[in-house]
Amino acid sequence: MPAIRLDCTKCDRTHAPGAVLNLCQSCNAPLFARYDLEQARKTLRRDSLPGRERSMWRYHEVLPVEDPALRLSLGEGFTPLLPAPRLGERLGSRRVWVKDESGNPTGSFKARGLSAAVSMAKVLGARAVCLPSAGNAGSALAAYAARGGLEAHVFLPRDIATLFVMETRAYGAKVERVEGLITDAGRVCAGLAREHGWYECATLKEPYRVEGKKTMGYELAEQLDWTLPDVILYPTGGGTGLIGMWKAFEEMEAMGLIGSKRPRMVAVQAEGCAPIVKAHEEGRPDAPPWPNATTHAHGLRVPKALGDFLILRAVKQSGGVAVAVSEEEIVQGTKDLCATEGLFAAPEGGACVAALRKLLASGQVTPEESVVVFNTGTGFKYVENMAPLW
Ligand SMILES: *Cc1c(COP(=O)(O)O)cnc(C)c1O
């Protein structure tokens, strides 16, 4: 069942699906795909899920590509939700789980969003796709483009680790390194996309990456037997996963899969790039660009997020908080996750562990509350980057 509408997230405008659309035609805000949930709930039931394929496409009623033959899939999603008692003991919490995204194709949860987005790009007739990336989105785009026989163009910051360039080129993509950060790469990418007619897959600039990432919300509910945890810690760059899960919870409640209880959403950022934390603390509805953004957790090095207002709204509505952690705390958090649970985690996952430690220390999370920490990628992709700090 494909999306029936694309709604603007800011104004009242709605758009018909089926055309190549980036942002709202009236106000340039991100668009959300809407489904006929009354129809979807007839087949997307708690008892219809066991036995379905073990990928994010098991929730196909609420994903944009109807025909399975048109899905570009490498088996993304349906990742393990691991109880983490030893990590919990070290941090002083009795009920911690790790949603471990490290086993996804291309080594990070970016695979979810790009499986959905590149599939839709192809359905809509695109021949070439492009995006700016801090690393993981670029390699995921390139992999799904290869799978679909599309041309891919990836724009990376100049100082990116060699591994990402090599991996992305290995999938056949054209890589351009741009002076500056992902936002600078984004400007170059957007200009060339207009000039050449490429389909732009920058996060939240097209409506389907968030659809792929929202499946993390469906998985949490299914894996926790249709309950949700008290707290979710999410390493926030563009915020696509946090925004997506918040959307998923709303859809699931509308379909009668869960009740109205929501987790407190915690947006975790690095001290060297914490625009959402600053905006949350100041009570702002949006987040001004962060100057001189720096962190070794490259997924968090996003000085300006297109969906900043959506992240801030979800954090606030959920009664959650935004937390910044230092580079030392990120390294310690990563080591904690590795040593206590046997997960060679990405520094973004380590950042969530560090944030949980802080929230337990301040009493904002209590030892009895159930907590899900996201490990969003594999540590193997960060060896070059993290070795000097380790
Ligand atoms: C991109 C990325 C993030 C941030 O994800 P958003 O949904 O864009 O906030 C976190 N961790 C890793 C490993 C990433 O690649």
PDBQT file of the ligand as one rigid body, heavy atoms in Angstrom, charges set to zero:
ROOT
HETATM    1  C1  LIG A 401      23.987   9.447  10.455  1.00  0.00    +0.000 C 
HETATM    2  C2  LIG A 401      24.371   8.807  11.717  1.00  0.00    +0.000 A 
HETATM    3  C3  LIG A 401      23.811   9.220  12.935  1.00  0.00    +0.000 A 
HETATM    4  C4  LIG A 401      22.809  10.342  13.041  1.00  0.00    +0.000 C 
HETATM    5  O1  LIG A 401      21.565   9.950  12.511  1.00  0.00    +0.000 OA
HETATM    6  P1  LIG A 401      20.388  10.968  12.240  1.00  0.00    +0.000 P 
HETATM    7  O2  LIG A 401      19.156  10.149  12.141  1.00  0.00    +0.000 OA
HETATM    8  O3  LIG A 401      20.702  11.682  10.969  1.00  0.00    +0.000 OA
HETATM    9  O4  LIG A 401      20.345  11.916  13.379  1.00  0.00    +0.000 OA
HETATM   10  C5  LIG A 401      24.161   8.512  14.083  1.00  0.00    +0.000 A 
HETATM   11  N1  LIG A 401      25.042   7.482  14.035  1.00  0.00    +0.000 NA
HETATM   12  C6  LIG A 401      25.596   7.061  12.879  1.00  0.00    +0.000 A 
HETATM   13  C7  LIG A 401      26.554   5.920  12.911  1.00  0.00    +0.000 C 
HETATM   14  C8  LIG A 401      25.270   7.707  11.682  1.00  0.00    +0.000 A 
HETATM   15  O5  LIG A 401      25.820   7.280  10.535  1.00  0.00    +0.000 OA
ENDROOT
TORSDOF 0
